[in-house]
Amino acid sequence: MLRAVELRDECVRILDQTKLPMEVCFEECRTPEEVAEALRRMKVRGAPLIGLAGAMTLALVARKNRAKDREEILRELKKTVGLLLRARPTGRDLYTLTERMLSVACRADDVTRELEEEVEKIQAAMEEISRRLGEIGGNLIEDGQCVLTHCNTGFLAAPGEGTALAAIKFAWRRGKKIRVLVTETRPLLQGARLTLWELAREGIPATLIVDSAAGYCMQRGMVHVVMVGADRILPDGSVINKIGTYTLAVLAKRHGIPFYAVAPLSTLDPRGEVIVEERGKEEVLPEDWRLEAEVFNPAFDLTPPELVTGIVTERGVLGPQEVGRLAKG
């Protein structure tokens, strides 16, 4: 199985997503700084996968500092968490999984061994959750339908089969004759570069559209269901996801098309806090254009619960009120 992130003896090995689809290239990150830079430069992306990469980085730090005393290792782990969170502040899974790893480290007799074991548990659980998301989400797609999806939500974004893309894959494997409309996902083209590549590996028929063509396609009756991922879900059922998701939800509501977010419950933020990451102007306004202008480049937006038909989780398809109850514990 091709894995997008792996914990090796001396490194966290990542599949460099910035090189796809032209080249399948792996990079070995041997320090927390190198992992943080890989996150910042989008070599690793997708909230669940970023979270797993963060957990692996903490295990790597403990492994490399085995000779140091317990308190010094804990200080280095906490410093590493801060470094990683600054690199990608919006996705919830990075917070959830690094908090979990720190909790294990604080009560561990053998910090290194127990963090390594915890990474294995996390990865196995995430892959099982991905399978559940695929099964549950796949049931929402009917034979002959066309699914519109945004950004990338496959194994390049979440361990296993992914989230929204897992649902599409499972529907296809069950013999449903479906098609997929893939938004290019400006400005970094995750849909065009990553989602199309994953769908081609699976043999699923797909058509690429520019982001601004989504409304036209819905107007023409080309879309039957919209499925996206989520980087964070707030207690009221609001969905934080790749910029452009809110626009798709508004359009889907206008045309009476079901709109689903597919995400593990680890994405749920019980505190309802979010920092929307803003990225550099060079992603939108290339330097060689020789133009000077202010650029606003938010990486994510917020879709309110009234535009969301349901949130597909490992526990089933939840409505906003059910999400709120889970958030309160």
Secondary structure, DSSP 8 states (H G I E B T S, - for coil): ---SEEE-SS-EEEE-GGGTTT---EEEE-SHHHHHHHHHTTSS-SHHHHHHHHHHHHHHHHHHTTTS-HHHHHHHHHHHHHHHHHHS-S-HHHHHHHHHHHHHHHH-SSHHHHHHHHHHHHHHHHHHHHHHHHHHHHTTS-TT-EEEE-S--STTTSSTT-SHHHHHHHHHHTT---EEEEE--TTTTHIIIIIHHHHHHHT--EEEE-GGGHHHHHHTT--SEEEE--SEE-TTS-EEEETTHHHHHHHHHHTT--EEEE--GGGB-TT------B--GGGTS-GGG--------BSEEEE-GGG-SEEEETTEEE-HHHHHHHHT-
